[in-house]
Amino acid sequence: MDDYYQRSLDKFCAVSVSDSESIISSVNDFFCRISGFERNELIGRPYNILKSATHGEDFYKDLWNTVSKGQIWKGEICNLSKEGTHYWLDTTIVPDLSENGEIIRYITYQVPINDPIQKKQTAGETSRQSSDESDDLYHSLVNNLPISVWRKNREGKITYVNKTLVQNVKMEESELLGKTNHDLYPKELADKYEKDDKEVISGGIALHSVEPNIDLKTGEHIYIETIKIPIKGRDGSIEGLQGVFWNITESIETQKRLEIQNEQLTEIAWLHSHKIRGPVATIMGLMNIFDWSNMNDPQNLDIVRKVDTVSKQLDEIIHDVVKKTGDLYQKED
């Protein structure tokens, strides 16, 4: 992370990192200032050190259900500072995944909605200067977010793309600005996106969806998760919309493979459970007639031979289950 980006975040955004169990491992200076805690009071502690009573358990359950699946969560959270005051944060939690799709850590970006630090600005700073600085810092943050961000005007033309989007689609910024859905995508897909965009603008509501997409350079079919929100002017009128998206193709394909694998495992279990019942019932029946009081009874010897034969049949069935299950996982690899 370059120094300018780090300084920008420290003035504008609270950034924290936690492990998969929600234990804090890193926080930036702004996080400490706005929460009132020292860094050493936060590292190694769970996030509930900041938990207020504002949100119910369902809120936090939904949040963790989302991020534990490797999906980005965005919303407003009310935290409790060390001094006992409540403060609201516009929050984005981004899971950091390994190559195998396992969650390594969570990176959380939080922008104050009612910033107690901003309230302490000296009277000599004009609201105009504060607004300009906030705009610059906001654009710096958005441009370096690890997810793709774009904006469009009411006519559907792209007016902004961040650095991550340009890198992900492997196109130049100049190839994207001023373009519409129909300039970039096949008609069927463009019609769908245009319909969704109009719904966001006309209804003034956010839209969250998982949908098919294509790689603009290769034409490869992919899946993305996207959030679209209306952009409002100072007078409250909707001037366009802003969207974020991230590629979840690997996650979707892994889910499909696991579903197929589970179906095959269920079929293996069902078929072999019936094969196992016969030998088990035979062994149980033979043991019921075994004469334990007379171990030298010739009938006992015959029972032992039969049990041995049936046991070998049962062993073959178990080996078959292990082999078929192993073959299934080898195909997955």
VOSEGU-48397 format. One record per residue (C-alpha): residue number from 1; x, y, z; residue in one letter. Coordinates in Angstrom, 3 decimals. Layout:
BEGIN
atom nr->NUM c1->X c2->Y c3->Z rest->A
...
END
This chain:
BEGIN
atom nr->1 c1->0.000 c2->0.000 c3->0.000 rest->M
atom nr->2 c1->1.576 c2->3.314 c3->-1.034 rest->D
atom nr->3 c1->2.083 c2->6.141 c3->1.484 rest->D
atom nr->4 c1->-0.496 c2->8.457 c3->-0.070 rest->Y
atom nr->5 c1->-3.182 c2->5.783 c3->0.056 rest->Y
atom nr->6 c1->-2.275 c2->4.968 c3->3.664 rest->Q
atom nr->7 c1->-2.415 c2->8.646 c3->4.682 rest->R
atom nr->8 c1->-5.736 c2->9.042 c3->2.888 rest->S
atom nr->9 c1->-7.261 c2->6.103 c3->4.705 rest->L
atom nr->10 c1->-5.978 c2->7.349 c3->8.061 rest->D
atom nr->11 c1->-7.890 c2->10.616 c3->7.558 rest->K
atom nr->12 c1->-11.081 c2->9.254 c3->6.065 rest->F
atom nr->13 c1->-11.658 c2->5.556 c3->6.680 rest->C
atom nr->14 c1->-11.345 c2->3.083 c3->9.543 rest->A
atom nr->15 c1->-9.634 c2->-0.071 c3->8.265 rest->V
atom nr->16 c1->-9.314 c2->-3.283 c3->10.268 rest->S
atom nr->17 c1->-8.264 c2->-6.863 c3->9.625 rest->V
atom nr->18 c1->-9.532 c2->-9.924 c3->11.502 rest->S
atom nr->19 c1->-9.076 c2->-13.675 c3->11.224 rest->D
atom nr->20 c1->-11.816 c2->-16.147 c3->10.304 rest->S
atom nr->21 c1->-12.960 c2->-16.191 c3->13.957 rest->E
atom nr->22 c1->-13.438 c2->-12.376 c3->14.006 rest->S
atom nr->23 c1->-10.363 c2->-11.757 c3->16.161 rest->I
atom nr->24 c1->-8.807 c2->-8.368 c3->15.328 rest->I
atom nr->25 c1->-5.233 c2->-8.579 c3->14.029 rest->S
atom nr->26 c1->-4.697 c2->-5.071 c3->12.614 rest->S
atom nr->27 c1->-6.278 c2->-1.599 c3->12.715 rest->V
atom nr->28 c1->-5.243 c2->1.730 c3->11.201 rest->N
atom nr->29 c1->-4.838 c2->5.018 c3->13.082 rest->D
atom nr->30 c1->-8.284 c2->6.317 c3->12.133 rest->F
atom nr->31 c1->-9.910 c2->3.195 c3->13.601 rest->F
atom nr->32 c1->-8.193 c2->3.862 c3->16.930 rest->C
atom nr->33 c1->-9.105 c2->7.561 c3->16.958 rest->R
atom nr->34 c1->-12.778 c2->7.088 c3->16.215 rest->I
atom nr->35 c1->-13.245 c2->4.120 c3->18.583 rest->S
atom nr->36 c1->-11.282 c2->5.694 c3->21.429 rest->G
atom nr->37 c1->-9.238 c2->2.502 c3->21.953 rest->F
atom nr->38 c1->-5.474 c2->2.164 c3->21.804 rest->E
atom nr->39 c1->-4.161 c2->-0.290 c3->19.214 rest->R
atom nr->40 c1->-2.927 c2->-2.713 c3->21.898 rest->N
atom nr->41 c1->-6.425 c2->-2.722 c3->23.431 rest->E
atom nr->42 c1->-7.909 c2->-3.963 c3->20.142 rest->L
atom nr->43 c1->-5.372 c2->-6.453 c3->18.746 rest->I
atom nr->44 c1->-6.265 c2->-9.999 c3->19.746 rest->G
atom nr->45 c1->-9.777 c2->-9.029 c3->20.855 rest->R
atom nr->46 c1->-13.047 c2->-10.016 c3->19.127 rest->P
atom nr->47 c1->-15.050 c2->-7.376 c3->17.291 rest->Y
atom nr->48 c1->-17.800 c2->-7.505 c3->19.902 rest->N
atom nr->49 c1->-15.618 c2->-5.215 c3->22.019 rest->I
atom nr->50 c1->-17.253 c2->-2.501 c3->19.865 rest->L
atom nr->51 c1->-20.733 c2->-4.035 c3->19.782 rest->K
atom nr->52 c1->-23.627 c2->-1.783 c3->20.733 rest->S
atom nr->53 c1->-27.149 c2->-2.860 c3->21.636 rest->A
atom nr->54 c1->-28.542 c2->-1.071 c3->18.568 rest->T
atom nr->55 c1->-28.712 c2->-4.165 c3->16.353 rest->H
atom nr->56 c1->-30.476 c2->-7.436 c3->17.124 rest->G
atom nr->57 c1->-28.926 c2->-10.899 c3->16.847 rest->E
atom nr->58 c1->-30.566 c2->-11.439 c3->13.435 rest->D
atom nr->59 c1->-28.573 c2->-8.486 c3->12.072 rest->F
atom nr->60 c1->-25.233 c2->-9.973 c3->13.096 rest->Y
atom nr->61 c1->-26.328 c2->-13.474 c3->12.062 rest->K
atom nr->62 c1->-27.125 c2->-12.221 c3->8.549 rest->D
atom nr->63 c1->-23.811 c2->-10.349 c3->8.394 rest->L
atom nr->64 c1->-21.699 c2->-13.371 c3->9.339 rest->W
atom nr->65 c1->-23.745 c2->-15.765 c3->7.204 rest->N
atom nr->66 c1->-22.860 c2->-13.542 c3->4.237 rest->T
atom nr->67 c1->-19.125 c2->-13.081 c3->4.826 rest->V
atom nr->68 c1->-18.560 c2->-16.689 c3->5.948 rest->S
atom nr->69 c1->-19.669 c2->-17.729 c3->2.449 rest->K
atom nr->70 c1->-16.920 c2->-15.553 c3->0.976 rest->G
atom nr->71 c1->-19.334 c2->-12.813 c3->-0.044 rest->Q
atom nr->72 c1->-18.873 c2->-9.087 c3->0.540 rest->I
atom nr->73 c1->-21.227 c2->-7.514 c3->3.084 rest->W
atom nr->74 c1->-22.151 c2->-3.822 c3->2.961 rest->K
atom nr->75 c1->-24.368 c2->-1.889 c3->5.340 rest->G
atom nr->76 c1->-24.540 c2->0.560 c3->8.248 rest->E
atom nr->77 c1->-23.322 c2->-0.475 c3->11.702 rest->I
atom nr->78 c1->-23.637 c2->1.359 c3->15.010 rest->C
atom nr->79 c1->-20.567 c2->0.805 c3->17.206 rest->N
atom nr->80 c1->-19.900 c2->1.676 c3->20.833 rest->L
atom nr->81 c1->-16.744 c2->3.673 c3->21.564 rest->S
atom nr->82 c1->-14.529 c2->3.193 c3->24.600 rest->K
atom nr->83 c1->-16.141 c2->6.302 c3->26.111 rest->E
atom nr->84 c1->-19.590 c2->4.713 c3->25.730 rest->G
atom nr->85 c1->-20.835 c2->6.878 c3->22.855 rest->T
atom nr->86 c1->-22.572 c2->5.468 c3->19.794 rest->H
atom nr->87 c1->-21.303 c2->6.174 c3->16.279 rest->Y
atom nr->88 c1->-22.547 c2->4.981 c3->12.907 rest->W
atom nr->89 c1->-20.332 c2->3.616 c3->10.142 rest->L
atom nr->90 c1->-20.950 c2->2.887 c3->6.467 rest->D
atom nr->91 c1->-19.292 c2->-0.545 c3->6.451 rest->T
atom nr->92 c1->-17.908 c2->-2.885 c3->3.788 rest->T
atom nr->93 c1->-16.494 c2->-6.275 c3->4.866 rest->I
atom nr->94 c1->-14.379 c2->-8.040 c3->2.238 rest->V
atom nr->95 c1->-13.411 c2->-11.721 c3->2.785 rest->P
atom nr->96 c1->-9.850 c2->-12.511 c3->1.653 rest->D
atom nr->97 c1->-9.879 c2->-16.004 c3->0.126 rest->L
atom nr->98 c1->-7.110 c2->-18.520 c3->-0.522 rest->S
atom nr->99 c1->-6.667 c2->-20.264 c3->-3.870 rest->E
atom nr->100 c1->-8.816 c2->-23.097 c3->-2.460 rest->N
atom nr->101 c1->-11.629 c2->-20.710 c3->-1.623 rest->G
atom nr->102 c1->-10.968 c2->-20.825 c3->2.142 rest->E
atom nr->103 c1->-11.321 c2->-17.627 c3->4.148 rest->I
atom nr->104 c1->-7.929 c2->-16.357 c3->5.293 rest->I
atom nr->105 c1->-9.096 c2->-13.116 c3->6.893 rest->R
atom nr->106 c1->-11.652 c2->-10.316 c3->6.698 rest->Y
atom nr->107 c1->-10.753 c2->-6.751 c3->5.701 rest->I
atom nr->108 c1->-13.249 c2->-4.148 c3->6.903 rest->T
atom nr->109 c1->-13.557 c2->-0.590 c3->5.522 rest->Y
atom nr->110 c1->-15.697 c2->1.812 c3->7.577 rest->Q
atom nr->111 c1->-16.565 c2->5.425 c3->6.763 rest->V
atom nr->112 c1->-18.200 c2->7.417 c3->9.580 rest->P
atom nr->113 c1->-21.710 c2->8.661 c3->8.964 rest->I
atom nr->114 c1->-21.702 c2->10.959 c3->11.960 rest->N
atom nr->115 c1->-17.997 c2->11.390 c3->12.534 rest->D
atom nr->116 c1->-17.127 c2->12.655 c3->16.042 rest->P
atom nr->117 c1->-13.684 c2->13.641 c3->14.784 rest->I
atom nr->118 c1->-15.116 c2->15.887 c3->12.090 rest->Q
atom nr->119 c1->-17.186 c2->17.636 c3->14.765 rest->K
atom nr->120 c1->-13.943 c2->18.628 c3->16.491 rest->K
atom nr->121 c1->-12.549 c2->20.470 c3->13.443 rest->Q
atom nr->122 c1->-11.489 c2->24.011 c3->14.209 rest->T
atom nr->123 c1->-13.792 c2->26.825 c3->13.261 rest->A
atom nr->124 c1->-11.114 c2->28.192 c3->10.913 rest->G
atom nr->125 c1->-11.693 c2->25.313 c3->8.427 rest->E
atom nr->126 c1->-14.436 c2->26.193 c3->6.011 rest->T
atom nr->127 c1->-17.111 c2->23.692 c3->5.044 rest->S
atom nr->128 c1->-15.986 c2->24.100 c3->1.423 rest->R
atom nr->129 c1->-12.437 c2->22.999 c3->2.204 rest->Q
atom nr->130 c1->-13.694 c2->20.095 c3->4.272 rest->S
atom nr->131 c1->-15.998 c2->18.997 c3->1.479 rest->S
atom nr->132 c1->-13.267 c2->19.188 c3->-1.168 rest->D
atom nr->133 c1->-10.833 c2->17.225 c3->0.992 rest->E
atom nr->134 c1->-13.460 c2->14.575 c3->1.746 rest->S
atom nr->135 c1->-14.223 c2->14.247 c3->-1.967 rest->D
atom nr->136 c1->-10.551 c2->13.762 c3->-2.792 rest->D
atom nr->137 c1->-10.099 c2->11.193 c3->-0.068 rest->L
atom nr->138 c1->-13.299 c2->9.414 c3->-1.040 rest->Y
atom nr->139 c1->-12.193 c2->9.090 c3->-4.671 rest->H
atom nr->140 c1->-8.769 c2->7.887 c3->-3.561 rest->S
atom nr->141 c1->-10.378 c2->5.212 c3->-1.422 rest->L
atom nr->142 c1->-12.850 c2->4.084 c3->-4.085 rest->V
atom nr->143 c1->-10.170 c2->3.983 c3->-6.773 rest->N
atom nr->144 c1->-8.099 c2->1.575 c3->-4.671 rest->N
atom nr->145 c1->-10.856 c2->-0.659 c3->-3.317 rest->L
atom nr->146 c1->-10.280 c2->-4.376 c3->-4.113 rest->P
atom nr->147 c1->-13.654 c2->-4.581 c3->-5.907 rest->I
atom nr->148 c1->-14.797 c2->-3.118 c3->-9.236 rest->S
atom nr->149 c1->-16.701 c2->0.187 c3->-9.021 rest->V
atom nr->150 c1->-18.463 c2->2.118 c3->-11.811 rest->W
atom nr->151 c1->-20.881 c2->5.020 c3->-12.178 rest->R
atom nr->152 c1->-23.393 c2->5.872 c3->-14.895 rest->K
atom nr->153 c1->-25.549 c2->8.914 c3->-15.639 rest->N
atom nr->154 c1->-29.296 c2->8.774 c3->-16.204 rest->R
atom nr->155 c1->-28.723 c2->8.020 c3->-19.888 rest->E
atom nr->156 c1->-26.837 c2->4.846 c3->-18.962 rest->G
atom nr->157 c1->-23.410 c2->6.106 c3->-20.051 rest->K
atom nr->158 c1->-20.426 c2->5.168 c3->-17.908 rest->I
atom nr->159 c1->-18.933 c2->8.251 c3->-16.222 rest->T
atom nr->160 c1->-16.420 c2->6.612 c3->-13.883 rest->Y
atom nr->161 c1->-14.546 c2->3.322 c3->-13.433 rest->V
atom nr->162 c1->-12.051 c2->2.597 c3->-10.666 rest->N
atom nr->163 c1->-8.580 c2->1.131 c3->-11.079 rest->K
atom nr->164 c1->-9.644 c2->-2.363 c3->-9.989 rest->T
atom nr->165 c1->-12.379 c2->-2.529 c3->-12.647 rest->L
atom nr->166 c1->-9.951 c2->-1.477 c3->-15.390 rest->V
atom nr->167 c1->-7.514 c2->-4.179 c3->-14.279 rest->Q
atom nr->168 c1->-10.205 c2->-6.863 c3->-13.996 rest->N
atom nr->169 c1->-11.777 c2->-6.318 c3->-17.425 rest->V
atom nr->170 c1->-8.328 c2->-5.792 c3->-19.039 rest->K
atom nr->171 c1->-9.473 c2->-2.688 c3->-20.929 rest->M
atom nr->172 c1->-8.349 c2->0.911 c3->-20.933 rest->E
atom nr->173 c1->-10.389 c2->3.518 c3->-19.074 rest->E
atom nr->174 c1->-10.929 c2->5.350 c3->-22.383 rest->S
atom nr->175 c1->-12.525 c2->2.210 c3->-23.839 rest->E
atom nr->176 c1->-15.179 c2->2.242 c3->-21.103 rest->L
atom nr->177 c1->-16.045 c2->5.871 c3->-20.388 rest->L
atom nr->178 c1->-19.067 c2->7.135 c3->-22.308 rest->G
atom nr->179 c1->-20.127 c2->3.603 c3->-23.233 rest->K
atom nr->180 c1->-23.554 c2->2.050 c3->-22.532 rest->T
atom nr->181 c1->-24.567 c2->-1.522 c3->-21.818 rest->N
atom nr->182 c1->-25.344 c2->-2.060 c3->-25.502 rest->H
atom nr->183 c1->-21.874 c2->-0.846 c3->-26.487 rest->D
atom nr->184 c1->-20.211 c2->-3.503 c3->-24.353 rest->L
atom nr->185 c1->-22.483 c2->-6.541 c3->-24.046 rest->Y
atom nr->186 c1->-24.563 c2->-8.829 c3->-26.285 rest->P
atom nr->187 c1->-28.146 c2->-7.583 c3->-26.741 rest->K
atom nr->188 c1->-29.821 c2->-10.026 c3->-24.364 rest->E
atom nr->189 c1->-27.422 c2->-9.247 c3->-21.530 rest->L
atom nr->190 c1->-27.424 c2->-5.515 c3->-22.293 rest->A
atom nr->191 c1->-31.252 c2->-5.439 c3->-22.223 rest->D
atom nr->192 c1->-31.252 c2->-7.072 c3->-18.787 rest->K
atom nr->193 c1->-28.665 c2->-4.655 c3->-17.380 rest->Y
atom nr->194 c1->-30.522 c2->-1.674 c3->-18.837 rest->E
atom nr->195 c1->-33.770 c2->-2.882 c3->-17.238 rest->K
atom nr->196 c1->-32.046 c2->-3.265 c3->-13.844 rest->D
atom nr->197 c1->-30.424 c2->0.189 c3->-14.139 rest->D
atom nr->198 c1->-33.768 c2->1.836 c3->-14.916 rest->K
atom nr->199 c1->-35.341 c2->0.063 c3->-11.940 rest->E
atom nr->200 c1->-32.676 c2->1.504 c3->-9.614 rest->V
atom nr->201 c1->-33.056 c2->5.035 c3->-11.042 rest->I
atom nr->202 c1->-36.852 c2->5.111 c3->-11.214 rest->S
atom nr->203 c1->-37.421 c2->3.409 c3->-7.859 rest->G
atom nr->204 c1->-34.547 c2->5.050 c3->-6.004 rest->G
atom nr->205 c1->-33.707 c2->1.708 c3->-4.411 rest->I
atom nr->206 c1->-30.622 c2->-0.517 c3->-4.249 rest->A
atom nr->207 c1->-30.423 c2->-3.735 c3->-6.234 rest->L
atom nr->208 c1->-28.352 c2->-6.734 c3->-5.127 rest->H
atom nr->209 c1->-28.043 c2->-9.745 c3->-7.414 rest->S
atom nr->210 c1->-25.954 c2->-12.670 c3->-8.599 rest->V
atom nr->211 c1->-26.031 c2->-12.850 c3->-12.380 rest->E
atom nr->212 c1->-24.291 c2->-14.197 c3->-15.479 rest->P
atom nr->213 c1->-21.808 c2->-11.967 c3->-17.236 rest->N
atom nr->214 c1->-19.075 c2->-12.206 c3->-19.858 rest->I
atom nr->215 c1->-15.408 c2->-11.304 c3->-19.863 rest->D
atom nr->216 c1->-15.290 c2->-8.198 c3->-22.064 rest->L
atom nr->217 c1->-11.943 c2->-9.190 c3->-23.565 rest->K
atom nr->218 c1->-12.230 c2->-12.977 c3->-23.969 rest->T
atom nr->219 c1->-16.000 c2->-13.397 c3->-24.201 rest->G
atom nr->220 c1->-15.783 c2->-16.118 c3->-21.553 rest->E
atom nr->221 c1->-18.983 c2->-16.669 c3->-19.540 rest->H
atom nr->222 c1->-18.579 c2->-15.772 c3->-15.867 rest->I
atom nr->223 c1->-20.736 c2->-15.043 c3->-12.816 rest->Y
atom nr->224 c1->-20.655 c2->-11.819 c3->-10.823 rest->I
atom nr->225 c1->-22.264 c2->-10.559 c3->-7.638 rest->E
atom nr->226 c1->-23.306 c2->-6.935 c3->-8.005 rest->T
atom nr->227 c1->-24.834 c2->-4.112 c3->-5.988 rest->I
atom nr->228 c1->-26.345 c2->-1.062 c3->-7.686 rest->K
atom nr->229 c1->-27.463 c2->2.073 c3->-5.836 rest->I
atom nr->230 c1->-28.940 c2->5.396 c3->-7.009 rest->P
atom nr->231 c1->-26.795 c2->8.569 c3->-6.940 rest->I
atom nr->232 c1->-28.640 c2->11.580 c3->-5.558 rest->K
atom nr->233 c1->-27.799 c2->15.229 c3->-6.119 rest->G
atom nr->234 c1->-27.850 c2->17.911 c3->-3.443 rest->R
atom nr->235 c1->-31.524 c2->18.593 c3->-4.177 rest->D
atom nr->236 c1->-32.394 c2->14.913 c3->-3.670 rest->G
atom nr->237 c1->-33.008 c2->14.159 c3->-7.343 rest->S
atom nr->238 c1->-31.479 c2->10.985 c3->-8.794 rest->I
atom nr->239 c1->-28.637 c2->11.833 c3->-11.175 rest->E
atom nr->240 c1->-27.541 c2->8.316 c3->-12.058 rest->G
atom nr->241 c1->-26.386 c2->5.152 c3->-10.373 rest->L
atom nr->242 c1->-23.270 c2->3.556 c3->-8.941 rest->Q
atom nr->243 c1->-22.420 c2->-0.124 c3->-8.899 rest->G
atom nr->244 c1->-19.875 c2->-2.507 c3->-7.446 rest->V
atom nr->245 c1->-19.272 c2->-6.057 c3->-8.574 rest->F
atom nr->246 c1->-16.888 c2->-8.931 c3->-8.055 rest->W
atom nr->247 c1->-16.260 c2->-12.200 c3->-9.890 rest->N
atom nr->248 c1->-17.745 c2->-15.242 c3->-8.120 rest->I
atom nr->249 c1->-17.357 c2->-17.721 c3->-10.990 rest->T
atom nr->250 c1->-14.997 c2->-19.970 c3->-9.037 rest->E
atom nr->251 c1->-17.362 c2->-19.996 c3->-6.059 rest->S
atom nr->252 c1->-20.376 c2->-20.848 c3->-8.264 rest->I
atom nr->253 c1->-18.496 c2->-23.619 c3->-10.077 rest->E
atom nr->254 c1->-17.233 c2->-25.051 c3->-6.793 rest->T
atom nr->255 c1->-20.784 c2->-25.048 c3->-5.426 rest->Q
atom nr->256 c1->-22.037 c2->-26.879 c3->-8.527 rest->K
atom nr->257 c1->-19.253 c2->-29.472 c3->-8.267 rest->R
atom nr->258 c1->-20.020 c2->-30.040 c3->-4.587 rest->L
atom nr->259 c1->-23.723 c2->-30.480 c3->-5.329 rest->E
atom nr->260 c1->-22.943 c2->-33.111 c3->-7.977 rest->I
atom nr->261 c1->-20.463 c2->-34.782 c3->-5.642 rest->Q
atom nr->262 c1->-23.028 c2->-34.874 c3->-2.816 rest->N
atom nr->263 c1->-25.586 c2->-36.466 c3->-5.139 rest->E
atom nr->264 c1->-23.081 c2->-39.146 c3->-6.139 rest->Q
atom nr->265 c1->-22.103 c2->-39.796 c3->-2.514 rest->L
atom nr->266 c1->-25.775 c2->-40.113 c3->-1.568 rest->T
atom nr->267 c1->-26.269 c2->-42.640 c3->-4.372 rest->E
atom nr->268 c1->-23.212 c2->-44.650 c3->-3.260 rest->I
atom nr->269 c1->-24.422 c2->-44.649 c3->0.346 rest->A
atom nr->270 c1->-27.958 c2->-45.708 c3->-0.625 rest->W
atom nr->271 c1->-26.848 c2->-48.580 c3->-2.907 rest->L
atom nr->272 c1->-24.279 c2->-50.011 c3->-0.504 rest->H
atom nr->273 c1->-26.495 c2->-49.672 c3->2.553 rest->S
atom nr->274 c1->-28.779 c2->-52.253 c3->0.936 rest->H
atom nr->275 c1->-25.812 c2->-54.502 c3->0.076 rest->K
atom nr->276 c1->-24.538 c2->-54.328 c3->3.665 rest->I
atom nr->277 c1->-27.861 c2->-55.175 c3->5.312 rest->R
atom nr->278 c1->-27.899 c2->-58.756 c3->3.954 rest->G
atom nr->279 c1->-24.501 c2->-59.875 c3->5.311 rest->P
atom nr->280 c1->-25.089 c2->-58.092 c3->8.627 rest->V
atom nr->281 c1->-28.482 c2->-59.794 c3->9.058 rest->A
atom nr->282 c1->-26.903 c2->-63.167 c3->8.225 rest->T
atom nr->283 c1->-24.133 c2->-62.715 c3->10.806 rest->I
atom nr->284 c1->-26.633 c2->-61.643 c3->13.463 rest->M
atom nr->285 c1->-28.866 c2->-64.641 c3->12.715 rest->G
atom nr->286 c1->-25.956 c2->-67.133 c3->12.861 rest->L
atom nr->287 c1->-24.696 c2->-65.699 c3->16.139 rest->M
atom nr->288 c1->-28.158 c2->-66.129 c3->17.638 rest->N
atom nr->289 c1->-27.999 c2->-69.904 c3->17.062 rest->I
atom nr->290 c1->-24.361 c2->-70.242 c3->18.126 rest->F
atom nr->291 c1->-24.177 c2->-72.614 c3->21.165 rest->D
atom nr->292 c1->-21.978 c2->-70.740 c3->23.601 rest->W
atom nr->293 c1->-22.403 c2->-73.463 c3->26.247 rest->S
atom nr->294 c1->-20.836 c2->-76.141 c3->24.062 rest->N
atom nr->295 c1->-17.988 c2->-74.651 c3->22.073 rest->M
atom nr->296 c1->-17.081 c2->-78.070 c3->20.587 rest->N
atom nr->297 c1->-20.490 c2->-78.549 c3->19.014 rest->D
atom nr->298 c1->-19.934 c2->-79.402 c3->15.278 rest->P
atom nr->299 c1->-22.752 c2->-77.001 c3->14.399 rest->Q
atom nr->300 c1->-20.710 c2->-74.156 c3->15.898 rest->N
atom nr->301 c1->-17.843 c2->-74.938 c3->13.545 rest->L
atom nr->302 c1->-20.208 c2->-74.719 c3->10.577 rest->D
atom nr->303 c1->-21.544 c2->-71.378 c3->11.875 rest->I
atom nr->304 c1->-18.001 c2->-70.004 c3->12.189 rest->V
atom nr->305 c1->-17.239 c2->-70.999 c3->8.569 rest->R
atom nr->306 c1->-20.409 c2->-69.267 c3->7.358 rest->K
atom nr->307 c1->-19.654 c2->-66.140 c3->9.423 rest->V
atom nr->308 c1->-16.150 c2->-66.075 c3->7.920 rest->D
atom nr->309 c1->-17.566 c2->-66.290 c3->4.388 rest->T
atom nr->310 c1->-20.138 c2->-63.570 c3->5.005 rest->V
atom nr->311 c1->-17.518 c2->-61.353 c3->6.704 rest->S
atom nr->312 c1->-15.362 c2->-61.528 c3->3.574 rest->K
atom nr->313 c1->-18.377 c2->-60.491 c3->1.491 rest->Q
atom nr->314 c1->-18.930 c2->-57.570 c3->3.862 rest->L
atom nr->315 c1->-15.244 c2->-56.614 c3->3.629 rest->D
atom nr->316 c1->-15.488 c2->-56.555 c3->-0.180 rest->E
atom nr->317 c1->-18.515 c2->-54.267 c3->-0.003 rest->I
atom nr->318 c1->-16.695 c2->-51.867 c3->2.353 rest->I
atom nr->319 c1->-13.629 c2->-51.838 c3->0.089 rest->H
atom nr->320 c1->-15.906 c2->-51.065 c3->-2.856 rest->D
atom nr->321 c1->-17.429 c2->-48.104 c3->-0.974 rest->V
atom nr->322 c1->-13.954 c2->-46.780 c3->-0.105 rest->V
atom nr->323 c1->-12.739 c2->-47.185 c3->-3.703 rest->K
atom nr->324 c1->-15.749 c2->-45.469 c3->-5.282 rest->K
atom nr->325 c1->-15.577 c2->-42.626 c3->-2.756 rest->T
atom nr->326 c1->-11.841 c2->-42.239 c3->-3.371 rest->G
atom nr->327 c1->-12.345 c2->-42.235 c3->-7.141 rest->D
atom nr->328 c1->-14.972 c2->-39.511 c3->-6.707 rest->L
atom nr->329 c1->-12.569 c2->-37.233 c3->-4.828 rest->Y
atom nr->330 c1->-9.733 c2->-37.937 c3->-7.274 rest->Q
atom nr->331 c1->-11.960 c2->-36.727 c3->-10.106 rest->K
atom nr->332 c1->-12.578 c2->-33.558 c3->-8.103 rest->E
atom nr->333 c1->-8.838 c2->-32.988 c3->-7.749 rest->D
END
